[in-house]
């Protein structure tokens, strides 16, 4: 279940990741381990954007 959710999230963020190192995506530049690390970094980056957006919205509401 977790691996399928990881794969769905990878595809949703535009990240190329297969099920194994042998299953190569369109641009095979990373191993599966490296692809997972890159996906976690991208997830962190998206999280920062969401948190920043929430702070901006809260500030607008607070000073309305």
N, C-alpha and C positions, 0 to 999 in steps of 0.2 A: 504494500500500500504506500509506504513512504517513498520508495523508489519511483513509483508511478506518479505520485504528486510532485516529486523532484523533477521528473521529466516534463510534466505538464507546465510547471513553473518556468523551467528552462526554455521551453518553446514559447511560452507567453511573453517572456522578456526578450525574445529574439536571440537567445543563446543556443549555439549549436552543441548538442551533446547526444551521444548515442548510449546504448545499453552497456557496451563494453569497449575496450580499446580496439577490438577487431572490427566492430561496426562503426564505420567511418561516416561522419556527417559530410555535408557538401565541401567544407573546408577543414580537412583534418589537421589542425595545427596543435591540438592539445591532447594529452592522454586523458583518460577518464578522471583520474585524481585531480589533475590540473583543471579540468573543466568544472569539477565540483567546487574547487576553491574559487575559481572565477565566478561561478554562479552565486556563491555565498557573498563574495564582495559586491556583486551587482545587486543582490538582495539588500545588503546593508545600504548601498547607495540609494536605492528606491525608497527604503525606509526613512532615510534622512530627508528626502524630498517630501514625503508624506508628512513627517513631523514638522518640517518648516512650513508647509502649507497650512497645517492645523494651527500653528502659532500665528500666522498672518491672519487667518480667519478669526481667531480668538481676539486678536488685537483690534480688528475692525469692529467686531461686535462690542468689545469693551468700551471703545471710544465713540460709539454711535451716538 
